Amino acid sequence: MAREIMILQKLDHPNVIKLKGLATSRMQYSLYLVFRYMHSDLTRIISRPTDKLTEPQIKCYMQQLLLGLQHCHERGVMHRDIKPSNLLVDKKGVLKIADFGLANSFAIKPEGPFTNRVVTLWYRAPELLLGSTDYGYEIDLWSAGCLLAEMFLGRPLMPGRTEVEQLHMIFKLCGTPSADYWMRRKLTTSLFPPLHYKANYDENFKDFPSSASALLTTLLHLDSHARATAASALQSQFFKSSPLACDLSALTVIYKDEDEYSQTKRRKRYNLYIYIYIYIYIYI
């Protein structure tokens, strides 16, 4: 928590959650981080079955994410757990990167090795799955690429159940690494794919706009050194081509208490039906 507080105090950007203060409990000897209340998160927005995100909305959310990541990376901070549930959205549609519990800073730890037990499995970069402890901001960009594809699909791109299955999904998309890849990364692992896969970006992203496919190819590059940065991704054709990113006012926000509100309405309606039934049974 001390590291998380130190990192949050260094960050000040509209698309990064701001630490408002600290609260303590004398009874429980606990320390609480205080943030602004956010109304929803990207998981709820993506998973709506009847209201799929449009391309301008996807561009707006993606642009905000990359701007927030650019700010973090320029200040030496790796988030290390970019996923939809950690991207909060307020009632105006502003996206904020949150939950820096797994984050690390090159200012705090200038040199590795870093742990590879970071990032939720579906958004974890291949170098982490292969055991690398020498990595940088590229792991956040891999997660951002998975998220971009998820916004178009309406579901996770590579929902592996185990690390081995996740690696095979990655190799089927990006192709099997060459012998040179293993040598340059200095990786020693037993998780070699049994089959030789060729890169298959075109087939997987055939229903996406061409500019989105081009950006995804650079974000989801198997070689982390060839992966796009947040700054270069923001300059990609994806954000310059028509239709452009929409305004914040065009973003639909799902409130966290909507489910509870709907359940309360259903419960009241059910109780009313029971009351009417009892009334009819007794008096009629």
Backbone bond lengths (Angstrom), bond angles and torsions (degrees), N, CA, C in turn:
res aa  C-N    CA-C-N  psi(-1)  N-CA   C-N-CA  omega(-1)  CA-C   N-CA-C  phi
1 M - - - 1.457 - - 1.525 110.82 -
2 A 1.319 117.34 -35.72 1.468 120.80 178.73 1.521 110.29 -61.14
3 R 1.346 116.50 -41.21 1.466 119.95 178.25 1.524 110.84 -65.98
4 E 1.327 116.77 -41.59 1.464 120.90 179.31 1.529 110.70 -61.44
5 I 1.324 117.53 -42.35 1.469 121.56 179.09 1.520 110.44 -63.66
6 M 1.327 117.28 -44.17 1.463 121.40 179.57 1.527 111.46 -61.01
7 I 1.332 116.00 -40.95 1.465 120.71 -179.89 1.530 110.67 -68.00
8 L 1.336 116.71 -46.14 1.466 120.91 -178.18 1.529 111.76 -62.58
9 Q 1.318 117.15 -33.19 1.458 120.50 179.33 1.517 112.22 -69.12
10 K 1.343 117.49 -20.85 1.463 121.77 179.40 1.523 112.34 -84.04
11 L 1.322 117.16 -17.61 1.458 121.89 -171.62 1.523 111.25 -101.63
12 D 1.309 115.70 135.27 1.470 121.55 179.21 1.521 108.33 -151.43
13 H 1.339 115.20 92.48 1.468 120.21 -175.98 1.523 108.46 -151.63
14 P 1.344 118.09 146.53 1.472 120.38 -178.83 1.523 113.89 -59.28
15 N 1.343 117.56 -24.16 1.462 120.57 -177.58 1.527 113.02 -105.65
16 V 1.322 116.29 19.76 1.462 122.20 174.46 1.526 107.43 -129.04
17 I 1.324 116.41 132.48 1.461 120.35 -179.23 1.529 110.29 -58.23
18 K 1.327 115.98 138.15 1.463 120.90 -176.91 1.524 110.20 -103.78
19 L 1.326 114.87 129.63 1.463 120.03 175.97 1.527 109.08 -73.91
20 K 1.336 115.92 115.40 1.463 120.93 -176.98 1.528 112.41 -85.04
21 G 1.315 116.37 -29.90 1.459 118.66 -178.89 1.519 110.82 171.14
22 L 1.304 115.32 -174.12 1.457 122.53 179.36 1.523 109.25 -125.20
23 A 1.301 115.87 144.45 1.467 121.07 177.00 1.515 108.63 -128.61
24 T 1.315 115.67 142.50 1.463 120.24 -178.61 1.518 110.46 -120.71
25 S 1.308 115.70 156.07 1.451 122.48 176.06 1.524 108.36 -121.25
26 R 1.315 116.46 113.58 1.463 119.94 -179.54 1.522 111.78 -69.02
27 M 1.332 115.47 -29.94 1.457 119.39 -177.57 1.536 110.91 -72.68
28 Q 1.336 116.58 -40.14 1.462 120.05 -175.52 1.525 112.29 -104.62
29 Y 1.303 117.82 -1.82 1.461 123.02 -177.77 1.539 110.43 52.92
30 S 1.334 114.88 46.11 1.461 121.26 -177.73 1.517 110.70 -113.05
31 L 1.336 114.93 157.31 1.460 121.99 177.67 1.516 107.65 -123.21
32 Y 1.327 116.24 130.68 1.461 121.41 -177.70 1.526 109.94 -119.72
33 L 1.346 115.02 138.51 1.457 120.72 174.28 1.526 108.04 -90.38
34 V 1.313 116.88 135.53 1.460 122.18 -176.19 1.524 109.57 -109.04
35 F 1.337 115.96 124.58 1.452 122.42 178.91 1.527 109.54 -126.80
36 R 1.308 115.18 166.48 1.452 121.31 174.35 1.532 109.15 -67.99
37 Y 1.320 116.80 143.24 1.460 121.15 178.98 1.524 110.13 -68.96
38 M 1.330 116.47 129.38 1.463 122.39 177.89 1.523 108.65 -113.78
39 H 1.305 116.70 140.62 1.452 121.40 -168.38 1.529 114.38 -84.57
40 S 1.332 117.68 -23.32 1.455 119.31 -176.31 1.525 109.49 -157.20
41 D 1.327 115.91 -175.90 1.463 120.68 173.51 1.526 108.07 -142.00
42 L 1.330 115.66 169.68 1.463 119.85 -173.02 1.528 112.44 -70.80
43 T 1.321 117.57 -23.19 1.469 119.82 177.41 1.517 110.58 -60.46
44 R 1.323 116.79 -47.92 1.471 121.20 -179.46 1.525 111.05 -65.17
45 I 1.324 116.51 -37.23 1.459 120.50 -177.27 1.525 110.88 -70.57
46 I 1.335 117.50 -40.49 1.465 120.90 -179.07 1.519 111.67 -71.14
47 S 1.320 117.37 -37.02 1.471 121.67 -171.24 1.526 113.99 -84.72
48 R 1.322 118.83 7.73 1.466 120.02 177.57 1.527 110.01 -65.42
49 P 1.328 119.35 120.14 1.471 120.61 -175.67 1.524 113.60 -72.65
50 T 1.325 118.24 -26.29 1.465 120.95 -173.75 1.525 113.67 -106.51
51 D 1.308 117.80 -1.44 1.466 119.92 -174.90 1.523 109.47 -139.96
52 K 1.330 116.82 78.50 1.453 122.06 -177.22 1.524 110.38 -72.46
53 L 1.313 115.77 145.31 1.459 120.22 179.97 1.518 111.00 -66.09
54 T 1.329 116.36 139.31 1.461 121.35 175.31 1.523 109.32 -86.10
55 E 1.327 116.09 165.42 1.463 119.83 -179.85 1.535 111.98 -60.56
56 P 1.347 120.32 -44.26 1.470 119.42 177.03 1.528 112.91 -60.67
57 Q 1.338 117.38 -36.62 1.468 120.44 177.95 1.530 111.12 -67.87
58 I 1.335 116.75 -41.86 1.463 120.87 177.65 1.526 110.20 -60.52
59 K 1.316 116.34 -43.18 1.467 120.15 179.38 1.522 111.17 -63.18
60 C 1.309 117.15 -38.32 1.466 121.09 -179.91 1.523 110.74 -65.00
61 Y 1.330 116.71 -47.25 1.469 119.95 179.31 1.530 110.74 -65.45
62 M 1.330 116.57 -43.20 1.465 120.66 -177.80 1.520 110.95 -65.18
63 Q 1.315 116.63 -39.42 1.464 121.31 178.75 1.522 110.62 -62.08
64 Q 1.313 116.53 -42.99 1.466 120.60 178.84 1.526 111.13 -64.38
65 L 1.341 116.35 -41.20 1.465 120.26 178.74 1.522 111.00 -61.68
66 L 1.319 117.21 -46.69 1.464 121.20 -177.80 1.525 111.60 -67.17
67 L 1.319 117.14 -35.55 1.473 119.98 176.69 1.528 110.21 -64.68
68 G 1.334 116.30 -41.66 1.460 119.79 177.36 1.516 112.21 -65.15
69 L 1.345 116.72 -41.21 1.465 120.80 178.30 1.529 111.15 -66.17
70 Q 1.324 116.07 -40.02 1.458 119.49 178.42 1.526 110.79 -59.09
71 H 1.322 116.20 -42.56 1.466 120.68 178.16 1.527 110.69 -62.37
72 C 1.326 116.97 -44.83 1.473 120.85 179.66 1.524 111.00 -61.79
73 H 1.320 116.44 -47.46 1.460 121.18 -175.74 1.522 111.87 -67.69
74 E 1.320 116.89 -35.63 1.464 119.72 177.96 1.520 111.22 -65.94
75 R 1.315 117.20 -21.80 1.468 121.69 178.03 1.521 111.88 -103.31
76 G 1.334 115.72 16.91 1.454 120.58 173.18 1.508 115.49 76.67
77 V 1.332 118.32 20.65 1.460 121.98 -175.13 1.521 110.91 -108.70
78 M 1.319 116.72 125.56 1.466 122.93 169.66 1.525 108.08 -98.72
79 H 1.316 117.60 127.97 1.459 119.88 -178.91 1.529 111.33 -73.84
80 R 1.308 116.83 -48.41 1.466 125.16 173.91 1.533 114.79 69.45
81 D 1.323 117.17 18.29 1.469 119.14 171.56 1.527 110.74 -162.06
82 I 1.337 115.57 50.37 1.460 119.75 177.29 1.525 108.95 -74.63
83 K 1.325 116.20 121.00 1.460 123.82 176.88 1.526 107.58 -158.97
84 P 1.338 118.44 162.62 1.469 120.44 -174.25 1.526 114.71 -56.26
85 S 1.321 118.17 -38.51 1.465 120.15 -177.18 1.523 112.91 -71.51
86 N 1.333 117.89 -15.84 1.464 121.48 176.86 1.525 112.25 -96.02
87 L 1.328 116.83 4.94 1.460 121.65 177.62 1.524 107.46 -111.35
88 L 1.316 116.00 100.94 1.452 121.91 -174.13 1.522 110.67 -89.71
89 V 1.325 115.73 151.59 1.465 121.55 -177.32 1.520 108.49 -131.49
90 D 1.343 116.50 130.59 1.464 119.40 178.70 1.526 110.36 -90.13
91 K 1.327 116.64 -179.73 1.472 120.61 -174.25 1.522 113.19 -68.40
92 K 1.340 117.40 -12.81 1.462 120.84 176.58 1.520 112.67 -94.38
93 G 1.329 116.88 -2.19 1.456 120.62 179.71 1.515 114.46 92.23
94 V 1.328 117.92 6.13 1.463 121.23 -180.00 1.523 109.21 -77.59
95 L 1.331 115.76 125.11 1.461 121.80 178.78 1.520 109.77 -91.55
96 K 1.319 115.97 136.98 1.459 120.99 178.96 1.530 109.93 -132.16
97 I 1.331 115.61 129.94 1.464 120.75 175.43 1.522 108.24 -72.73
98 A 1.320 116.37 127.84 1.475 120.87 -176.33 1.523 110.31 -130.31
99 D 1.330 114.70 179.04 1.468 124.21 178.00 1.526 111.44 59.06
100 F 1.312 115.86 80.66 1.464 122.29 179.08 1.530 111.19 -97.21
101 G 1.321 116.44 27.04 1.459 120.54 -178.62 1.514 113.75 -63.87
102 L 1.354 117.74 -30.51 1.461 121.50 178.39 1.525 112.57 -99.76
103 A 1.319 116.71 0.80 1.474 120.34 -175.93 1.525 111.17 -67.83
104 N 1.335 114.33 156.23 1.460 120.39 174.47 1.524 107.91 -142.35
105 S 1.314 115.24 158.04 1.460 120.96 -175.93 1.512 109.92 -127.34
106 F 1.329 116.35 137.34 1.460 120.70 175.93 1.524 111.22 -69.31
107 A 1.332 116.34 -17.47 1.467 119.21 175.08 1.524 110.47 -73.20
108 I 1.337 115.66 -33.98 1.466 120.56 178.65 1.525 110.47 -81.15
109 K 1.339 115.37 -42.09 1.468 121.13 180.00 1.525 108.39 -130.96
110 P 1.340 118.02 88.57 1.467 121.51 -173.57 1.522 114.26 -59.57
111 E 1.313 118.02 -32.81 1.452 121.12 -177.73 1.529 109.83 -127.55
112 G 1.349 114.47 156.40 1.452 120.32 177.92 1.516 110.81 -71.12
113 P 1.294 117.09 -166.18 1.466 124.48 1.75 1.525 112.41 -79.80
114 F 1.344 114.80 153.26 1.456 121.66 175.45 1.533 108.48 -107.48
115 T 1.311 116.47 154.48 1.451 119.61 176.08 1.527 110.61 -68.63
116 N 1.324 116.57 143.67 1.473 119.97 175.55 1.522 111.67 -96.26
117 R 1.328 116.95 4.68 1.468 120.93 178.69 1.523 109.81 -89.62
118 V 1.308 115.25 57.74 1.461 121.79 179.74 1.529 109.28 -132.74
119 V 1.311 116.13 165.86 1.466 125.87 178.40 1.535 110.49 71.36
120 T 1.311 116.17 130.53 1.462 122.35 175.93 1.529 109.67 -58.72
121 L 1.332 117.03 140.46 1.457 123.79 -167.23 1.526 114.06 -48.68
122 W 1.323 118.47 -46.87 1.470 120.92 -174.68 1.529 112.77 -65.53
123 Y 1.320 116.69 -18.50 1.468 120.88 -176.24 1.535 111.51 -116.92
124 R 1.333 115.92 15.33 1.464 121.13 -174.73 1.524 110.49 -87.48
125 A 1.325 116.19 130.58 1.461 122.41 -178.27 1.529 110.74 -66.48
126 P 1.338 117.94 151.63 1.468 120.44 -176.56 1.523 113.56 -61.81
127 E 1.349 117.61 -34.31 1.464 118.62 -179.36 1.527 111.74 -64.15
128 L 1.337 117.04 -30.75 1.467 120.53 176.36 1.523 110.48 -70.94
129 L 1.324 116.11 -42.85 1.463 120.46 179.30 1.529 111.54 -63.45
130 L 1.332 115.75 -29.06 1.463 120.51 -179.29 1.521 112.26 -88.62
131 G 1.328 116.94 4.19 1.459 120.19 171.28 1.512 116.32 96.20
132 S 1.329 118.63 9.71 1.461 120.36 -178.16 1.531 111.46 -67.12
133 T 1.316 115.53 138.04 1.471 121.33 174.15 1.526 110.83 -115.63
134 D 1.319 115.47 8.93 1.464 121.86 178.88 1.525 107.99 -120.75
135 Y 1.311 116.67 90.96 1.456 121.38 -175.95 1.521 109.60 -144.10
136 G 1.325 115.33 175.03 1.465 119.76 -178.24 1.510 111.53 -143.78
137 Y 1.341 115.66 -146.28 1.464 121.60 -174.21 1.534 112.34 -63.94
138 E 1.331 116.78 -15.73 1.468 120.42 -175.44 1.523 112.38 -59.74
139 I 1.327 117.05 -27.99 1.472 118.54 -178.55 1.525 111.04 -66.67
140 D 1.334 117.64 -31.34 1.469 120.66 176.96 1.522 110.95 -69.52
141 L 1.340 116.47 -33.54 1.469 120.16 -179.12 1.522 111.07 -73.53
142 W 1.333 117.48 -32.73 1.462 119.78 173.74 1.534 109.31 -61.33
143 S 1.319 116.42 -46.83 1.468 120.70 178.93 1.523 110.68 -59.87
144 A 1.334 116.46 -40.24 1.471 120.90 178.86 1.527 110.42 -63.02
145 G 1.339 117.44 -37.65 1.463 120.95 177.26 1.519 111.57 -64.80
146 C 1.325 116.68 -43.56 1.474 120.48 176.78 1.523 110.56 -59.72
147 L 1.317 115.90 -38.90 1.462 121.21 -179.07 1.527 111.40 -68.87
148 L 1.335 117.15 -40.41 1.467 120.86 178.57 1.524 110.19 -60.34
149 A 1.324 117.27 -46.48 1.461 120.85 178.13 1.526 110.96 -62.66
150 E 1.323 116.75 -38.05 1.464 121.49 -179.67 1.524 111.44 -64.35
151 M 1.317 117.25 -36.91 1.467 119.80 179.45 1.522 110.94 -66.30
152 F 1.327 117.74 -35.35 1.466 120.56 176.39 1.524 111.73 -73.34
153 L 1.329 116.86 -40.00 1.465 121.01 -176.25 1.524 113.07 -78.98
154 G 1.334 116.30 -31.52 1.453 120.38 -174.06 1.514 112.44 83.01
155 R 1.326 116.44 11.04 1.470 123.12 179.40 1.521 108.05 -156.82
156 P 1.331 118.39 162.50 1.466 120.35 179.62 1.525 111.98 -60.16
157 L 1.321 117.16 143.83 1.465 122.36 -178.07 1.522 111.46 -71.88
158 M 1.328 117.06 -46.83 1.472 121.24 -176.06 1.531 109.49 -133.71
159 P 1.333 117.40 81.73 1.478 120.87 -176.28 1.529 112.53 -86.34
160 G 1.328 117.09 69.35 1.452 120.58 -179.59 1.520 111.87 -69.27
161 R 1.321 116.51 148.84 1.464 121.36 178.97 1.521 111.72 -92.63
162 T 1.322 116.37 -24.63 1.459 121.56 177.72 1.518 108.86 -135.94
163 E 1.326 116.38 168.68 1.460 120.02 179.14 1.526 111.19 -63.83
164 V 1.320 117.03 -38.00 1.466 120.53 179.16 1.526 110.43 -64.71
165 E 1.325 116.95 -45.55 1.470 120.52 178.87 1.520 110.78 -64.00
166 Q 1.339 116.58 -38.01 1.454 120.47 179.15 1.528 110.82 -62.86
167 L 1.323 116.77 -42.94 1.465 121.10 177.97 1.523 111.65 -61.97
168 H 1.309 117.18 -41.47 1.464 120.33 -179.80 1.527 110.69 -65.79
169 M 1.323 117.42 -37.24 1.458 120.16 176.01 1.528 110.73 -63.53
170 I 1.326 115.68 -40.83 1.468 120.49 178.95 1.521 110.85 -64.90
171 F 1.341 117.91 -44.06 1.467 121.35 -179.22 1.524 111.36 -66.26
172 K 1.340 116.80 -34.44 1.468 119.57 177.30 1.524 111.06 -65.93
173 L 1.322 117.01 -31.16 1.463 121.32 178.64 1.524 111.99 -82.75
174 C 1.337 115.86 -48.57 1.468 121.01 -171.10 1.521 113.98 -97.70
175 G 1.323 117.34 -10.83 1.454 120.65 -176.26 1.526 111.19 94.27
176 T 1.320 115.71 157.40 1.460 121.26 178.61 1.526 109.68 -72.74
177 P 1.331 118.52 134.99 1.469 120.25 179.22 1.527 111.62 -62.45
178 S 1.319 115.01 146.07 1.461 120.23 176.80 1.529 109.54 -77.94
179 A 1.338 115.72 168.17 1.466 120.35 177.93 1.524 110.50 -61.82
180 D 1.339 115.49 -33.82 1.465 119.93 179.23 1.512 111.37 -63.86
181 Y 1.346 117.15 -34.01 1.461 121.89 179.57 1.523 110.64 -60.89
182 W 1.328 116.66 -45.87 1.465 120.72 -178.72 1.523 110.89 -64.18
183 M 1.336 116.42 -38.33 1.464 120.28 -177.64 1.521 111.38 -69.88
184 R 1.352 115.73 -43.91 1.468 119.34 -177.73 1.517 111.69 -67.20
185 R 1.320 116.77 -35.40 1.462 120.70 -179.49 1.528 111.79 -84.11
186 K 1.333 116.41 -9.83 1.466 122.00 -179.05 1.523 110.73 55.22
187 L 1.322 114.15 48.77 1.459 120.43 -177.07 1.520 110.36 -98.87
188 T 1.288 115.18 136.11 1.464 121.77 174.03 1.516 107.28 -125.52
189 T 1.315 116.12 108.85 1.461 120.40 -176.31 1.516 109.99 -147.71
190 S 1.311 115.78 156.17 1.463 121.08 175.97 1.522 111.49 -97.53
191 L 1.337 116.56 2.92 1.462 120.78 -175.00 1.527 111.19 -89.74
192 F 1.302 117.64 50.71 1.450 121.59 177.09 1.526 109.21 -79.23
193 P 1.337 117.43 137.55 1.469 119.57 -179.77 1.521 110.90 -68.62
194 P 1.337 117.88 138.43 1.468 120.35 -179.45 1.524 112.44 -71.09
195 L 1.327 117.63 -21.95 1.461 122.31 -179.06 1.521 109.90 -119.53
196 H 1.318 115.22 156.27 1.462 119.90 177.61 1.531 108.28 -94.68
197 Y 1.323 115.83 115.22 1.460 120.58 -179.11 1.519 110.70 -101.24
198 K 1.325 115.62 145.82 1.454 121.35 172.45 1.525 108.92 -99.95
199 A 1.340 116.28 150.25 1.467 120.23 178.76 1.521 109.56 -56.80
200 N 1.333 116.35 136.49 1.467 120.77 -172.73 1.530 110.43 -134.01
201 Y 1.328 116.86 44.14 1.465 120.70 -179.10 1.531 111.41 -64.24
202 D 1.339 116.12 -43.48 1.469 120.22 -174.59 1.519 111.89 -59.32
203 E 1.324 116.89 -43.02 1.455 120.54 -178.32 1.523 111.62 -69.25
204 N 1.337 116.29 -41.25 1.460 120.74 -178.06 1.520 112.92 -70.93
205 F 1.327 116.74 -31.21 1.460 120.68 -175.77 1.527 112.22 -112.08
206 K 1.321 117.26 23.73 1.470 120.78 -174.25 1.526 112.34 -65.29
207 D 1.326 117.82 -26.79 1.468 120.55 -178.67 1.528 112.53 -90.93
208 F 1.321 117.25 -0.17 1.461 121.24 -179.78 1.533 109.67 -89.97
209 P 1.332 118.13 156.42 1.468 119.89 171.40 1.532 110.28 -57.51
210 S 1.325 117.43 146.92 1.463 121.14 -175.78 1.520 112.10 -59.30
211 S 1.330 117.39 -36.78 1.469 120.40 179.77 1.534 110.77 -67.37
212 A 1.335 116.86 -33.86 1.467 120.49 177.45 1.525 110.20 -69.89
213 S 1.328 116.79 -41.50 1.465 120.64 178.30 1.517 111.34 -60.86
214 A 1.339 116.19 -41.09 1.466 120.43 179.59 1.523 110.91 -63.75
215 L 1.332 117.35 -41.87 1.469 120.75 178.97 1.528 110.75 -67.09
216 L 1.324 116.98 -41.21 1.461 120.65 179.95 1.523 111.45 -63.29
217 T 1.328 116.50 -35.86 1.466 120.28 179.03 1.518 111.33 -62.06
218 T 1.331 117.06 -34.13 1.473 120.09 -179.85 1.531 111.73 -83.85
219 L 1.324 117.02 -32.70 1.472 119.47 178.41 1.524 111.53 -73.94
220 L 1.339 116.29 -37.19 1.459 121.30 -178.37 1.529 110.44 -101.21
221 H 1.305 115.61 44.57 1.464 120.96 177.02 1.519 108.36 -82.69
222 L 1.324 116.08 133.17 1.459 120.27 -177.53 1.524 111.66 -60.60
223 D 1.337 116.28 -39.06 1.460 121.43 179.31 1.529 108.74 -84.73
224 S 1.311 117.23 113.78 1.470 121.01 -175.78 1.525 112.39 -61.21
225 H 1.357 117.34 -28.64 1.463 120.44 -178.72 1.532 111.90 -71.17
226 A 1.333 116.78 -20.17 1.462 121.29 178.74 1.523 111.97 -99.11
227 R 1.309 116.52 1.02 1.462 121.44 -177.43 1.531 110.78 -74.46
228 A 1.313 116.74 148.62 1.463 121.04 178.82 1.521 110.91 -65.77
229 T 1.330 115.91 152.52 1.462 121.59 171.38 1.518 108.32 -94.54
230 A 1.320 116.98 169.82 1.467 120.27 177.79 1.527 109.94 -62.23
231 A 1.335 116.85 -40.63 1.473 121.48 -178.73 1.523 110.97 -65.63
232 S 1.351 117.27 -44.97 1.465 119.42 -178.59 1.527 111.36 -70.39
233 A 1.325 117.18 -34.49 1.469 120.42 177.96 1.525 111.18 -63.60
234 L 1.317 116.50 -37.32 1.472 120.61 178.90 1.529 111.93 -65.88
235 Q 1.331 116.82 -23.20 1.465 121.42 179.82 1.522 112.63 -94.40
236 S 1.332 116.90 4.69 1.463 120.54 -177.15 1.525 111.41 -71.13
237 Q 1.312 114.81 163.76 1.459 121.49 -179.25 1.523 111.64 -65.29
238 F 1.306 116.82 -21.44 1.465 121.40 -179.41 1.525 111.53 -56.12
239 F 1.330 117.58 -39.83 1.464 121.17 -177.64 1.528 112.40 -88.86
240 K 1.335 117.37 -9.83 1.464 121.01 -178.84 1.516 112.48 -99.80
241 S 1.337 116.66 -20.22 1.464 120.56 -176.90 1.526 110.80 -83.95
242 S 1.312 114.53 158.83 1.469 121.08 179.10 1.531 109.73 -83.33
243 P 1.333 118.11 142.09 1.467 128.39 -1.76 1.529 111.72 -77.65
244 L 1.316 115.75 145.37 1.452 120.70 -179.09 1.528 110.68 -78.24
245 A 1.310 115.38 168.79 1.467 120.31 177.76 1.520 110.07 -60.03
246 C 1.312 116.60 139.34 1.461 121.26 -178.94 1.526 110.78 -78.22
247 D 1.323 115.54 168.56 1.460 120.80 174.23 1.532 109.26 -75.24
248 L 1.316 114.91 161.62 1.464 119.50 179.07 1.522 111.67 -59.59
249 S 1.319 116.90 -31.70 1.468 121.10 -177.80 1.528 112.19 -65.22
250 A 1.350 116.82 -19.05 1.465 120.44 -178.88 1.524 112.38 -89.98
251 L 1.323 117.28 1.17 1.460 121.31 179.84 1.523 109.98 -90.55
252 T 1.314 115.75 134.67 1.460 121.46 177.99 1.519 109.26 -91.34
253 V 1.302 116.06 130.26 1.460 120.93 -179.17 1.515 109.55 -109.10
254 I 1.332 116.13 132.51 1.458 121.49 174.04 1.519 107.86 -100.43
255 Y 1.301 116.47 124.33 1.460 120.24 -178.88 1.516 110.50 -79.97
256 K 1.310 116.36 144.02 1.458 121.48 -177.81 1.522 112.08 -62.06
257 D 1.342 116.70 -29.13 1.463 119.10 -177.26 1.524 112.32 -91.15
258 E 1.360 117.70 7.58 1.462 119.52 179.49 1.515 111.17 -62.52
259 D 1.341 116.61 -43.58 1.458 120.12 -179.70 1.525 111.08 -61.51
260 E 1.342 115.76 -43.78 1.456 120.11 179.20 1.531 110.23 -64.17
261 Y 1.337 116.12 -39.57 1.465 120.78 179.58 1.523 110.16 -63.35
262 S 1.350 116.53 -43.30 1.459 120.59 179.84 1.521 110.77 -64.93
263 Q 1.330 117.03 -41.45 1.456 120.87 179.18 1.528 111.19 -63.90
264 T 1.331 116.77 -39.51 1.463 120.91 178.88 1.520 110.93 -63.73
265 K 1.350 116.51 -41.12 1.460 120.57 178.41 1.514 110.87 -63.76
266 R 1.344 116.29 -43.15 1.461 119.51 179.81 1.528 110.76 -65.12
267 R 1.341 116.23 -38.58 1.460 120.49 -179.62 1.530 110.57 -65.30
268 K 1.338 117.27 -41.91 1.464 121.20 178.78 1.524 110.92 -65.08
269 R 1.352 115.70 -39.55 1.459 119.61 179.62 1.530 110.08 -65.87
270 Y 1.320 115.95 -41.24 1.463 120.86 178.92 1.526 110.68 -62.97
271 N 1.343 116.58 -44.39 1.465 120.71 178.98 1.517 111.72 -62.56
272 L 1.347 115.92 -35.51 1.462 120.26 178.63 1.522 110.28 -65.28
273 Y 1.352 115.90 -43.32 1.470 119.52 178.56 1.532 110.94 -61.41
274 I 1.325 116.78 -40.98 1.469 120.72 178.74 1.534 110.55 -62.68
275 Y 1.340 115.76 -42.56 1.466 120.83 -179.55 1.531 110.46 -62.58
276 I 1.340 116.39 -43.85 1.470 120.35 -179.58 1.517 109.94 -64.56
277 Y 1.339 115.75 -42.19 1.462 120.02 -179.56 1.531 111.13 -61.80
278 I 1.341 117.07 -43.60 1.472 121.44 179.74 1.526 109.95 -65.42
279 Y 1.338 116.30 -41.15 1.470 120.37 -179.95 1.520 110.53 -61.07
280 I 1.333 116.23 -45.56 1.471 120.54 -179.52 1.526 109.91 -64.86
281 Y 1.319 117.38 -41.41 1.458 121.41 -177.20 1.519 111.94 -64.73
282 I 1.346 117.15 -37.38 1.462 121.12 -174.99 1.528 111.13 -83.73
283 Y 1.326 115.34 -46.08 1.469 118.40 -169.78 1.524 113.45 -98.86
284 I 1.283 119.23 -11.73 1.457 119.46 -177.32 1.521 110.05 -121.31
